[in-house]
Amino acid sequence: MDGPAVATFYGNGDGTFVPGPQLETTTRTNSIALADLNRDGRADIIANGEDSLLVWVSTPATRSAAPRDWRAWAAYLTVVDLNR
């Protein structure tokens, strides 16, 4: 991959990991969080970059679809469920 990316790794269940896909980004990321944003039982990936907020929503067919990109900036990333 030529540009910035988020590296993923899959756990083998025995304390070891294997490389997963590299998720292409539009900018360098500062923080990364995992949360089930759409309550489908799969972890989605949220990252904040230099000038954007990136969200990869997991789908049944793939572990992570192309990211949604919002122009925003934050020094830290925290995920909370406000309506639960």
PDB file of N, CA, C and O in Angstrom:
ATOM      1  N   MET A   1       0.848  -1.164   0.000  1.00  0.00           N
ATOM      2  CA  MET A   1       0.000   0.000   0.000  1.00  0.00           C
ATOM      3  C   MET A   1       0.899   1.235   0.000  1.00  0.00           C
ATOM      4  O   MET A   1       1.837   1.319   0.794  1.00  0.00           O
ATOM      5  N   ASP A   2       0.623   2.178  -0.874  1.00  0.00           N
ATOM      6  CA  ASP A   2       1.486   3.342  -1.004  1.00  0.00           C
ATOM      7  C   ASP A   2       1.189   4.440   0.007  1.00  0.00           C
ATOM      8  O   ASP A   2       2.109   5.117   0.465  1.00  0.00           O
ATOM      9  N   GLY A   3      -0.090   4.630   0.368  1.00  0.00           N
ATOM     10  CA  GLY A   3      -0.472   5.707   1.266  1.00  0.00           C
ATOM     11  C   GLY A   3      -0.630   5.235   2.696  1.00  0.00           C
ATOM     12  O   GLY A   3      -0.276   4.102   3.021  1.00  0.00           O
ATOM     13  N   PRO A   4      -1.165   6.101   3.561  1.00  0.00           N
ATOM     14  CA  PRO A   4      -1.378   5.709   4.956  1.00  0.00           C
ATOM     15  C   PRO A   4      -2.426   4.603   5.056  1.00  0.00           C
ATOM     16  O   PRO A   4      -3.334   4.516   4.230  1.00  0.00           O
ATOM     17  N   ALA A   5      -2.286   3.762   6.078  1.00  0.00           N
ATOM     18  CA  ALA A   5      -3.209   2.641   6.255  1.00  0.00           C
ATOM     19  C   ALA A   5      -3.280   2.248   7.720  1.00  0.00           C
ATOM     20  O   ALA A   5      -2.399   2.579   8.513  1.00  0.00           O
ATOM     21  N   VAL A   6      -4.346   1.535   8.064  1.00  0.00           N
ATOM     22  CA  VAL A   6      -4.506   0.932   9.383  1.00  0.00           C
ATOM     23  C   VAL A   6      -4.259  -0.562   9.208  1.00  0.00           C
ATOM     24  O   VAL A   6      -4.940  -1.214   8.417  1.00  0.00           O
ATOM     25  N   ALA A   7      -3.299  -1.105   9.936  1.00  0.00           N
ATOM     26  CA  ALA A   7      -2.996  -2.534   9.865  1.00  0.00           C
ATOM     27  C   ALA A   7      -3.933  -3.287  10.802  1.00  0.00           C
ATOM     28  O   ALA A   7      -4.173  -2.846  11.926  1.00  0.00           O
ATOM     29  N   THR A   8      -4.461  -4.415  10.349  1.00  0.00           N
ATOM     30  CA  THR A   8      -5.301  -5.246  11.195  1.00  0.00           C
ATOM     31  C   THR A   8      -4.656  -6.622  11.349  1.00  0.00           C
ATOM     32  O   THR A   8      -3.900  -7.071  10.488  1.00  0.00           O
ATOM     33  N   PHE A   9      -4.970  -7.275  12.457  1.00  0.00           N
ATOM     34  CA  PHE A   9      -4.467  -8.609  12.742  1.00  0.00           C
ATOM     35  C   PHE A   9      -5.606  -9.434  13.314  1.00  0.00           C
ATOM     36  O   PHE A   9      -6.417  -8.922  14.086  1.00  0.00           O
ATOM     37  N   TYR A  10      -5.675 -10.710  12.940  1.00  0.00           N
ATOM     38  CA  TYR A  10      -6.695 -11.620  13.444  1.00  0.00           C
ATOM     39  C   TYR A  10      -6.068 -12.535  14.486  1.00  0.00           C
ATOM     40  O   TYR A  10      -4.970 -13.057  14.292  1.00  0.00           O
ATOM     41  N   GLY A  11      -6.786 -12.725  15.601  1.00  0.00           N
ATOM     42  CA  GLY A  11      -6.307 -13.609  16.647  1.00  0.00           C
ATOM     43  C   GLY A  11      -6.569 -15.066  16.311  1.00  0.00           C
ATOM     44  O   GLY A  11      -7.625 -15.410  15.781  1.00  0.00           O
ATOM     45  N   ASN A  12      -5.604 -15.918  16.622  1.00  0.00           N
ATOM     46  CA  ASN A  12      -5.744 -17.355  16.396  1.00  0.00           C
ATOM     47  C   ASN A  12      -6.408 -18.071  17.571  1.00  0.00           C
ATOM     48  O   ASN A  12      -6.714 -19.259  17.477  1.00  0.00           O
ATOM     49  N   GLY A  13      -6.635 -17.357  18.678  1.00  0.00           N
ATOM     50  CA  GLY A  13      -7.229 -17.971  19.852  1.00  0.00           C
ATOM     51  C   GLY A  13      -6.224 -18.595  20.789  1.00  0.00           C
ATOM     52  O   GLY A  13      -6.602 -19.136  21.829  1.00  0.00           O
ATOM     53  N   ASP A  14      -4.935 -18.531  20.439  1.00  0.00           N
ATOM     54  CA  ASP A  14      -3.897 -19.129  21.285  1.00  0.00           C
ATOM     55  C   ASP A  14      -2.841 -18.111  21.695  1.00  0.00           C
ATOM     56  O   ASP A  14      -1.745 -18.477  22.120  1.00  0.00           O
ATOM     57  N   GLY A  15      -3.183 -16.818  21.565  1.00  0.00           N
ATOM     58  CA  GLY A  15      -2.229 -15.752  21.921  1.00  0.00           C
ATOM     59  C   GLY A  15      -1.373 -15.284  20.763  1.00  0.00           C
ATOM     60  O   GLY A  15      -0.540 -14.393  20.932  1.00  0.00           O
ATOM     61  N   THR A  16      -1.561 -15.871  19.582  1.00  0.00           N
ATOM     62  CA  THR A  16      -0.810 -15.441  18.410  1.00  0.00           C
ATOM     63  C   THR A  16      -1.760 -14.781  17.408  1.00  0.00           C
ATOM     64  O   THR A  16      -2.978 -14.941  17.489  1.00  0.00           O
ATOM     65  N   PHE A  17      -1.183 -14.044  16.469  1.00  0.00           N
ATOM     66  CA  PHE A  17      -1.965 -13.292  15.502  1.00  0.00           C
ATOM     67  C   PHE A  17      -1.443 -13.522  14.097  1.00  0.00           C
ATOM     68  O   PHE A  17      -0.270 -13.839  13.900  1.00  0.00           O
ATOM     69  N   VAL A  18      -2.335 -13.358  13.114  1.00  0.00           N
ATOM     70  CA  VAL A  18      -1.943 -13.387  11.704  1.00  0.00           C
ATOM     71  C   VAL A  18      -2.362 -12.062  11.079  1.00  0.00           C
ATOM     72  O   VAL A  18      -3.372 -11.481  11.476  1.00  0.00           O
ATOM     73  N   PRO A  19      -1.594 -11.580  10.105  1.00  0.00           N
ATOM     74  CA  PRO A  19      -1.939 -10.297   9.486  1.00  0.00           C
ATOM     75  C   PRO A  19      -3.283 -10.373   8.774  1.00  0.00           C
ATOM     76  O   PRO A  19      -3.599 -11.355   8.101  1.00  0.00           O
ATOM     77  N   GLY A  20      -4.066  -9.307   8.941  1.00  0.00           N
ATOM     78  CA  GLY A  20      -5.323  -9.143   8.225  1.00  0.00           C
ATOM     79  C   GLY A  20      -5.138  -8.091   7.148  1.00  0.00           C
ATOM     80  O   GLY A  20      -4.007  -7.750   6.800  1.00  0.00           O
ATOM     81  N   PRO A  21      -6.220  -7.580   6.625  1.00  0.00           N
ATOM     82  CA  PRO A  21      -6.106  -6.577   5.568  1.00  0.00           C
ATOM     83  C   PRO A  21      -5.565  -5.255   6.082  1.00  0.00           C
ATOM     84  O   PRO A  21      -5.730  -4.917   7.254  1.00  0.00           O
ATOM     85  N   GLN A  22      -4.925  -4.522   5.205  1.00  0.00           N
ATOM     86  CA  GLN A  22      -4.518  -3.147   5.500  1.00  0.00           C
ATOM     87  C   GLN A  22      -5.651  -2.256   5.027  1.00  0.00           C
ATOM     88  O   GLN A  22      -6.035  -2.319   3.859  1.00  0.00           O
ATOM     89  N   LEU A  23      -6.192  -1.432   5.905  1.00  0.00           N
ATOM     90  CA  LEU A  23      -7.305  -0.558   5.571  1.00  0.00           C
ATOM     91  C   LEU A  23      -6.763   0.800   5.136  1.00  0.00           C
ATOM     92  O   LEU A  23      -6.167   1.527   5.930  1.00  0.00           O
ATOM     93  N   GLU A  24      -6.975   1.123   3.884  1.00  0.00           N
ATOM     94  CA  GLU A  24      -6.468   2.373   3.327  1.00  0.00           C
ATOM     95  C   GLU A  24      -7.185   3.558   3.962  1.00  0.00           C
ATOM     96  O   GLU A  24      -8.399   3.527   4.165  1.00  0.00           O
ATOM     97  N   THR A  25      -6.418   4.607   4.274  1.00  0.00           N
ATOM     98  CA  THR A  25      -6.978   5.816   4.862  1.00  0.00           C
ATOM     99  C   THR A  25      -6.627   7.021   4.001  1.00  0.00           C
ATOM    100  O   THR A  25      -5.767   6.957   3.122  1.00  0.00           O
ATOM    101  N   THR A  26      -7.317   8.116   4.278  1.00  0.00           N
ATOM    102  CA  THR A  26      -7.040   9.358   3.564  1.00  0.00           C
ATOM    103  C   THR A  26      -6.003  10.201   4.297  1.00  0.00           C
ATOM    104  O   THR A  26      -5.507  11.188   3.754  1.00  0.00           O
ATOM    105  N   THR A  27      -5.677   9.817   5.517  1.00  0.00           N
ATOM    106  CA  THR A  27      -4.756  10.587   6.345  1.00  0.00           C
ATOM    107  C   THR A  27      -4.129   9.673   7.396  1.00  0.00           C
ATOM    108  O   THR A  27      -4.614   8.564   7.619  1.00  0.00           O
ATOM    109  N   ARG A  28      -3.067  10.124   8.037  1.00  0.00           N
ATOM    110  CA  ARG A  28      -2.494   9.364   9.158  1.00  0.00           C
ATOM    111  C   ARG A  28      -3.494   9.332  10.306  1.00  0.00           C
ATOM    112  O   ARG A  28      -4.198  10.313  10.544  1.00  0.00           O
ATOM    113  N   THR A  29      -3.558   8.213  11.016  1.00  0.00           N
ATOM    114  CA  THR A  29      -4.484   8.107  12.141  1.00  0.00           C
ATOM    115  C   THR A  29      -3.768   8.367  13.459  1.00  0.00           C
ATOM    116  O   THR A  29      -2.594   8.034  13.625  1.00  0.00           O
ATOM    117  N   ASN A  30      -4.505   8.970  14.395  1.00  0.00           N
ATOM    118  CA  ASN A  30      -3.972   9.273  15.723  1.00  0.00           C
ATOM    119  C   ASN A  30      -4.489   8.302  16.775  1.00  0.00           C
ATOM    120  O   ASN A  30      -3.736   7.866  17.646  1.00  0.00           O
ATOM    121  N   SER A  31      -5.766   7.964  16.697  1.00  0.00           N
ATOM    122  CA  SER A  31      -6.404   7.066  17.660  1.00  0.00           C
ATOM    123  C   SER A  31      -7.314   6.104  16.916  1.00  0.00           C
ATOM    124  O   SER A  31      -7.857   6.438  15.863  1.00  0.00           O
ATOM    125  N   ILE A  32      -7.479   4.908  17.468  1.00  0.00           N
ATOM    126  CA  ILE A  32      -8.354   3.900  16.882  1.00  0.00           C
ATOM    127  C   ILE A  32      -9.202   3.289  17.990  1.00  0.00           C
ATOM    128  O   ILE A  32      -8.713   3.046  19.093  1.00  0.00           O
ATOM    129  N   ALA A  33     -10.480   3.043  17.687  1.00  0.00           N
ATOM    130  CA  ALA A  33     -11.383   2.389  18.634  1.00  0.00           C
ATOM    131  C   ALA A  33     -12.223   1.367  17.882  1.00  0.00           C
ATOM    132  O   ALA A  33     -12.459   1.504  16.682  1.00  0.00           O
ATOM    133  N   LEU A  34     -12.670   0.346  18.596  1.00  0.00           N
ATOM    134  CA  LEU A  34     -13.586  -0.659  18.050  1.00  0.00           C
ATOM    135  C   LEU A  34     -14.898  -0.568  18.811  1.00  0.00           C
ATOM    136  O   LEU A  34     -14.906  -0.481  20.039  1.00  0.00           O
ATOM    137  N   ALA A  35     -16.007  -0.589  18.079  1.00  0.00           N
ATOM    138  CA  ALA A  35     -17.332  -0.571  18.700  1.00  0.00           C
ATOM    139  C   ALA A  35     -18.344  -1.066  17.684  1.00  0.00           C
ATOM    140  O   ALA A  35     -18.149  -0.913  16.478  1.00  0.00           O
ATOM    141  N   ASP A  36     -19.416  -1.653  18.167  1.00  0.00           N
ATOM    142  CA  ASP A  36     -20.500  -2.089  17.294  1.00  0.00           C
ATOM    143  C   ASP A  36     -21.443  -0.897  17.124  1.00  0.00           C
ATOM    144  O   ASP A  36     -22.386  -0.731  17.897  1.00  0.00           O
ATOM    145  N   LEU A  37     -21.188  -0.079  16.121  1.00  0.00           N
ATOM    146  CA  LEU A  37     -21.934   1.167  15.945  1.00  0.00           C
ATOM    147  C   LEU A  37     -23.356   0.952  15.461  1.00  0.00           C
ATOM    148  O   LEU A  37     -24.230   1.763  15.766  1.00  0.00           O
ATOM    149  N   ASN A  38     -23.616  -0.111  14.719  1.00  0.00           N
ATOM    150  CA  ASN A  38     -24.953  -0.320  14.164  1.00  0.00           C
ATOM    151  C   ASN A  38     -25.662  -1.547  14.755  1.00  0.00           C
ATOM    152  O   ASN A  38     -26.662  -2.007  14.204  1.00  0.00           O
ATOM    153  N   ARG A  39     -25.158  -2.067  15.854  1.00  0.00           N
ATOM    154  CA  ARG A  39     -25.753  -3.177  16.609  1.00  0.00           C
ATOM    155  C   ARG A  39     -26.007  -4.419  15.760  1.00  0.00           C
ATOM    156  O   ARG A  39     -27.045  -5.068  15.889  1.00  0.00           O
ATOM    157  N   ASP A  40     -25.050  -4.742  14.890  1.00  0.00           N
ATOM    158  CA  ASP A  40     -25.184  -5.956  14.081  1.00  0.00           C
ATOM    159  C   ASP A  40     -24.339  -7.106  14.641  1.00  0.00           C
ATOM    160  O   ASP A  40     -24.280  -8.179  14.041  1.00  0.00           O
ATOM    161  N   GLY A  41     -23.692  -6.887  15.777  1.00  0.00           N
ATOM    162  CA  GLY A  41     -22.886  -7.920  16.404  1.00  0.00           C
ATOM    163  C   GLY A  41     -21.447  -7.968  15.929  1.00  0.00           C
ATOM    164  O   GLY A  41     -20.678  -8.804  16.402  1.00  0.00           O
ATOM    165  N   ARG A  42     -21.060  -7.100  15.009  1.00  0.00           N
ATOM    166  CA  ARG A  42     -19.688  -7.062  14.487  1.00  0.00           C
ATOM    167  C   ARG A  42     -19.017  -5.755  14.894  1.00  0.00           C
ATOM    168  O   ARG A  42     -19.639  -4.693  14.887  1.00  0.00           O
ATOM    169  N   ALA A  43     -17.750  -5.851  15.245  1.00  0.00           N
ATOM    170  CA  ALA A  43     -16.994  -4.656  15.639  1.00  0.00           C
ATOM    171  C   ALA A  43     -16.705  -3.792  14.417  1.00  0.00           C
ATOM    172  O   ALA A  43     -16.203  -4.279  13.404  1.00  0.00           O
ATOM    173  N   ASP A  44     -17.023  -2.521  14.522  1.00  0.00           N
ATOM    174  CA  ASP A  44     -16.691  -1.535  13.500  1.00  0.00           C
ATOM    175  C   ASP A  44     -15.450  -0.783  13.964  1.00  0.00           C
ATOM    176  O   ASP A  44     -15.178  -0.710  15.163  1.00  0.00           O
ATOM    177  N   ILE A  45     -14.699  -0.226  13.024  1.00  0.00           N
ATOM    178  CA  ILE A  45     -13.447   0.458  13.346  1.00  0.00           C
ATOM    179  C   ILE A  45     -13.641   1.956  13.178  1.00  0.00           C
ATOM    180  O   ILE A  45     -14.118   2.419  12.142  1.00  0.00           O
ATOM    181  N   ILE A  46     -13.264   2.711  14.210  1.00  0.00           N
ATOM    182  CA  ILE A  46     -13.340   4.170  14.181  1.00  0.00           C
ATOM    183  C   ILE A  46     -11.927   4.699  14.389  1.00  0.00           C
ATOM    184  O   ILE A  46     -11.215   4.242  15.283  1.00  0.00           O
ATOM    185  N   ALA A  47     -11.523   5.654  13.573  1.00  0.00           N
ATOM    186  CA  ALA A  47     -10.184   6.237  13.714  1.00  0.00           C
ATOM    187  C   ALA A  47     -10.271   7.736  13.480  1.00  0.00           C
ATOM    188  O   ALA A  47     -11.043   8.198  12.640  1.00  0.00           O
ATOM    189  N   ASN A  48      -9.475   8.490  14.226  1.00  0.00           N
ATOM    190  CA  ASN A  48      -9.396   9.916  13.918  1.00  0.00           C
ATOM    191  C   ASN A  48      -8.020  10.195  13.347  1.00  0.00           C
ATOM    192  O   ASN A  48      -7.005   9.672  13.808  1.00  0.00           O
ATOM    193  N   GLY A  49      -8.026  11.040  12.323  1.00  0.00           N
ATOM    194  CA  GLY A  49      -6.789  11.385  11.644  1.00  0.00           C
ATOM    195  C   GLY A  49      -6.445  12.839  11.825  1.00  0.00           C
ATOM    196  O   GLY A  49      -6.989  13.518  12.696  1.00  0.00           O
ATOM    197  N   GLU A  50      -5.539  13.311  11.000  1.00  0.00           N
ATOM    198  CA  GLU A  50      -5.086  14.695  11.101  1.00  0.00           C
ATOM    199  C   GLU A  50      -6.208  15.681  10.831  1.00  0.00           C
ATOM    200  O   GLU A  50      -6.234  16.762  11.420  1.00  0.00           O
ATOM    201  N   ASP A  51      -7.139  15.327   9.945  1.00  0.00           N
ATOM    202  CA  ASP A  51      -8.220  16.254   9.605  1.00  0.00           C
ATOM    203  C   ASP A  51      -9.528  15.541   9.296  1.00  0.00           C
ATOM    204  O   ASP A  51     -10.393  16.107   8.626  1.00  0.00           O
ATOM    205  N   SER A  52      -9.691  14.300   9.776  1.00  0.00           N
ATOM    206  CA  SER A  52     -10.910  13.571   9.457  1.00  0.00           C
ATOM    207  C   SER A  52     -11.216  12.499  10.498  1.00  0.00           C
ATOM    208  O   SER A  52     -10.346  12.074  11.258  1.00  0.00           O
ATOM    209  N   LEU A  53     -12.472  12.079  10.509  1.00  0.00           N
ATOM    210  CA  LEU A  53     -12.929  10.965  11.317  1.00  0.00           C
ATOM    211  C   LEU A  53     -13.298   9.862  10.334  1.00  0.00           C
ATOM    212  O   LEU A  53     -14.121  10.079   9.444  1.00  0.00           O
ATOM    213  N   LEU A  54     -12.701   8.684  10.483  1.00  0.00           N
ATOM    214  CA  LEU A  54     -12.897   7.566   9.562  1.00  0.00           C
ATOM    215  C   LEU A  54     -13.651   6.449  10.266  1.00  0.00           C
ATOM    216  O   LEU A  54     -13.349   6.118  11.412  1.00  0.00           O
ATOM    217  N   VAL A  55     -14.634   5.866   9.582  1.00  0.00           N
ATOM    218  CA  VAL A  55     -15.401   4.756  10.142  1.00  0.00           C
ATOM    219  C   VAL A  55     -15.487   3.646   9.104  1.00  0.00           C
ATOM    220  O   VAL A  55     -15.965   3.861   7.990  1.00  0.00           O
ATOM    221  N   TRP A  56     -15.017   2.449   9.481  1.00  0.00           N
ATOM    222  CA  TRP A  56     -15.170   1.247   8.658  1.00  0.00           C
ATOM    223  C   TRP A  56     -16.261   0.412   9.305  1.00  0.00           C
ATOM    224  O   TRP A  56     -16.080  -0.090  10.415  1.00  0.00           O
ATOM    225  N   VAL A  57     -17.389   0.257   8.627  1.00  0.00           N
ATOM    226  CA  VAL A  57     -18.490  -0.556   9.146  1.00  0.00           C
ATOM    227  C   VAL A  57     -18.313  -1.979   8.636  1.00  0.00           C
ATOM    228  O   VAL A  57     -18.251  -2.205   7.428  1.00  0.00           O
ATOM    229  N   SER A  58     -18.233  -2.932   9.546  1.00  0.00           N
ATOM    230  CA  SER A  58     -18.084  -4.338   9.177  1.00  0.00           C
ATOM    231  C   SER A  58     -19.363  -4.840   8.527  1.00  0.00           C
ATOM    232  O   SER A  58     -20.467  -4.462   8.917  1.00  0.00           O
ATOM    233  N   THR A  59     -19.193  -5.695   7.532  1.00  0.00           N
ATOM    234  CA  THR A  59     -20.332  -6.272   6.821  1.00  0.00           C
ATOM    235  C   THR A  59     -20.212  -7.790   6.845  1.00  0.00           C
ATOM    236  O   THR A  59     -19.124  -8.312   7.091  1.00  0.00           O
ATOM    237  N   PRO A  60     -21.313  -8.517   6.594  1.00  0.00           N
ATOM    238  CA  PRO A  60     -21.224  -9.986   6.589  1.00  0.00           C
ATOM    239  C   PRO A  60     -20.262 -10.517   5.522  1.00  0.00           C
ATOM    240  O   PRO A  60     -19.574 -11.512   5.747  1.00  0.00           O
ATOM    241  N   ALA A  61     -20.216  -9.863   4.377  1.00  0.00           N
ATOM    242  CA  ALA A  61     -19.378 -10.343   3.277  1.00  0.00           C
ATOM    243  C   ALA A  61     -17.898 -10.062   3.503  1.00  0.00           C
ATOM    244  O   ALA A  61     -17.047 -10.859   3.109  1.00  0.00           O
ATOM    245  N   THR A  62     -17.593  -8.953   4.125  1.00  0.00           N
ATOM    246  CA  THR A  62     -16.199  -8.578   4.373  1.00  0.00           C
ATOM    247  C   THR A  62     -16.045  -8.159   5.821  1.00  0.00           C
ATOM    248  O   THR A  62     -17.020  -7.788   6.475  1.00  0.00           O
ATOM    249  N   ARG A  63     -14.849  -8.216   6.310  1.00  0.00           N
ATOM    250  CA  ARG A  63     -14.622  -7.806   7.699  1.00  0.00           C
ATOM    251  C   ARG A  63     -14.789  -6.298   7.852  1.00  0.00           C
ATOM    252  O   ARG A  63     -15.264  -5.835   8.890  1.00  0.00           O
ATOM    253  N   SER A  64     -14.410  -5.532   6.847  1.00  0.00           N
ATOM    254  CA  SER A  64     -14.556  -4.076   6.908  1.00  0.00           C
ATOM    255  C   SER A  64     -14.767  -3.534   5.503  1.00  0.00           C
ATOM    256  O   SER A  64     -13.995  -3.829   4.591  1.00  0.00           O
ATOM    257  N   ALA A  65     -15.805  -2.749   5.337  1.00  0.00           N
ATOM    258  CA  ALA A  65     -16.083  -2.117   4.044  1.00  0.00           C
ATOM    259  C   ALA A  65     -15.222  -0.865   3.908  1.00  0.00           C
ATOM    260  O   ALA A  65     -14.454  -0.532   4.810  1.00  0.00           O
ATOM    261  N   ALA A  66     -15.354  -0.179   2.786  1.00  0.00           N
ATOM    262  CA  ALA A  66     -14.618   1.076   2.585  1.00  0.00           C
ATOM    263  C   ALA A  66     -15.017   2.074   3.669  1.00  0.00           C
ATOM    264  O   ALA A  66     -16.168   2.079   4.104  1.00  0.00           O
ATOM    265  N   PRO A  67     -14.086   2.915   4.110  1.00  0.00           N
ATOM    266  CA  PRO A  67     -14.397   3.828   5.213  1.00  0.00           C
ATOM    267  C   PRO A  67     -15.300   4.978   4.790  1.00  0.00           C
ATOM    268  O   PRO A  67     -15.268   5.434   3.647  1.00  0.00           O
ATOM    269  N   ARG A  68     -16.103   5.431   5.743  1.00  0.00           N
ATOM    270  CA  ARG A  68     -16.816   6.701   5.605  1.00  0.00           C
ATOM    271  C   ARG A  68     -15.871   7.745   6.181  1.00  0.00           C
ATOM    272  O   ARG A  68     -15.214   7.496   7.192  1.00  0.00           O
ATOM    273  N   ASP A  69     -15.799   8.881   5.563  1.00  0.00           N
ATOM    274  CA  ASP A  69     -14.825   9.918   5.931  1.00  0.00           C
ATOM    275  C   ASP A  69     -15.558  11.228   6.194  1.00  0.00           C
ATOM    276  O   ASP A  69     -16.226  11.767   5.312  1.00  0.00           O
ATOM    277  N   TRP A  70     -15.423  11.735   7.424  1.00  0.00           N
ATOM    278  CA  TRP A  70     -15.996  13.033   7.775  1.00  0.00           C
ATOM    279  C   TRP A  70     -14.863  13.986   8.099  1.00  0.00           C
ATOM    280  O   TRP A  70     -13.908  13.609   8.779  1.00  0.00           O
ATOM    281  N   ARG A  71     -14.958  15.205   7.624  1.00  0.00           N
ATOM    282  CA  ARG A  71     -13.959  16.225   7.947  1.00  0.00           C
ATOM    283  C   ARG A  71     -14.182  16.691   9.374  1.00  0.00           C
ATOM    284  O   ARG A  71     -15.165  17.370   9.670  1.00  0.00           O
ATOM    285  N   ALA A  72     -13.277  16.326  10.241  1.00  0.00           N
ATOM    286  CA  ALA A  72     -13.363  16.678  11.659  1.00  0.00           C
ATOM    287  C   ALA A  72     -11.983  16.490  12.259  1.00  0.00           C
ATOM    288  O   ALA A  72     -11.123  15.843  11.662  1.00  0.00           O
ATOM    289  N   TRP A  73     -11.772  17.053  13.430  1.00  0.00           N
ATOM    290  CA  TRP A  73     -10.500  16.864  14.106  1.00  0.00           C
ATOM    291  C   TRP A  73     -10.755  16.707  15.585  1.00  0.00           C
ATOM    292  O   TRP A  73     -11.578  17.417  16.162  1.00  0.00           O
ATOM    293  N   ALA A  74     -10.052  15.780  16.195  1.00  0.00           N
ATOM    294  CA  ALA A  74     -10.115  15.578  17.639  1.00  0.00           C
ATOM    295  C   ALA A  74      -8.773  15.022  18.089  1.00  0.00           C
ATOM    296  O   ALA A  74      -8.153  14.218  17.393  1.00  0.00           O
ATOM    297  N   ALA A  75      -8.338  15.457  19.251  1.00  0.00           N
ATOM    298  CA  ALA A  75      -7.067  14.968  19.783  1.00  0.00           C
ATOM    299  C   ALA A  75      -7.204  13.544  20.315  1.00  0.00           C
ATOM    300  O   ALA A  75      -6.256  12.761  20.249  1.00  0.00           O
ATOM    301  N   TYR A  76      -8.392  13.204  20.844  1.00  0.00           N
ATOM    302  CA  TYR A  76      -8.617  11.882  21.419  1.00  0.00           C
ATOM    303  C   TYR A  76      -9.928  11.320  20.888  1.00  0.00           C
ATOM    304  O   TYR A  76     -10.794  12.067  20.432  1.00  0.00           O
ATOM    305  N   LEU A  77     -10.068  10.009  20.951  1.00  0.00           N
ATOM    306  CA  LEU A  77     -11.248   9.331  20.439  1.00  0.00           C
ATOM    307  C   LEU A  77     -11.844   8.479  21.545  1.00  0.00           C
ATOM    308  O   LEU A  77     -11.161   7.628  22.116  1.00  0.00           O
ATOM    309  N   THR A  78     -13.126   8.706  21.852  1.00  0.00           N
ATOM    310  CA  THR A  78     -13.855   7.911  22.835  1.00  0.00           C
ATOM    311  C   THR A  78     -15.202   7.545  22.243  1.00  0.00           C
ATOM    312  O   THR A  78     -15.868   8.397  21.655  1.00  0.00           O
ATOM    313  N   VAL A  79     -15.617   6.296  22.388  1.00  0.00           N
ATOM    314  CA  VAL A  79     -16.898   5.845  21.867  1.00  0.00           C
ATOM    315  C   VAL A  79     -17.811   5.523  23.043  1.00  0.00           C
ATOM    316  O   VAL A  79     -17.439   4.758  23.932  1.00  0.00           O
ATOM    317  N   VAL A  80     -19.017   6.110  23.045  1.00  0.00           N
ATOM    318  CA  VAL A  80     -19.996   5.846  24.084  1.00  0.00           C
ATOM    319  C   VAL A  80     -21.367   5.630  23.438  1.00  0.00           C
ATOM    320  O   VAL A  80     -21.619   6.129  22.341  1.00  0.00           O
ATOM    321  N   ASP A  81     -22.250   4.890  24.111  1.00  0.00           N
ATOM    322  CA  ASP A  81     -23.607   4.691  23.639  1.00  0.00           C
ATOM    323  C   ASP A  81     -24.504   5.640  24.426  1.00  0.00           C
ATOM    324  O   ASP A  81     -24.763   5.415  25.608  1.00  0.00           O
ATOM    325  N   LEU A  82     -24.977   6.696  23.776  1.00  0.00           N
ATOM    326  CA  LEU A  82     -25.727   7.748  24.462  1.00  0.00           C
ATOM    327  C   LEU A  82     -27.206   7.442  24.628  1.00  0.00           C
ATOM    328  O   LEU A  82     -27.851   8.042  25.488  1.00  0.00           O
ATOM    329  N   ASN A  83     -27.763   6.540  23.848  1.00  0.00           N
ATOM    330  CA  ASN A  83     -29.199   6.295  23.942  1.00  0.00           C
ATOM    331  C   ASN A  83     -29.541   4.921  24.506  1.00  0.00           C
ATOM    332  O   ASN A  83     -30.632   4.411  24.251  1.00  0.00           O
ATOM    333  N   ARG A  84     -28.667   4.334  25.240  1.00  0.00           N
ATOM    334  CA  ARG A  84     -28.921   3.013  25.793  1.00  0.00           C
ATOM    335  C   ARG A  84     -29.373   3.115  27.220  1.00  0.00           C
ATOM    336  O   ARG A  84     -29.638   2.096  27.859  1.00  0.00           O
TER     337      ARG A  84
END
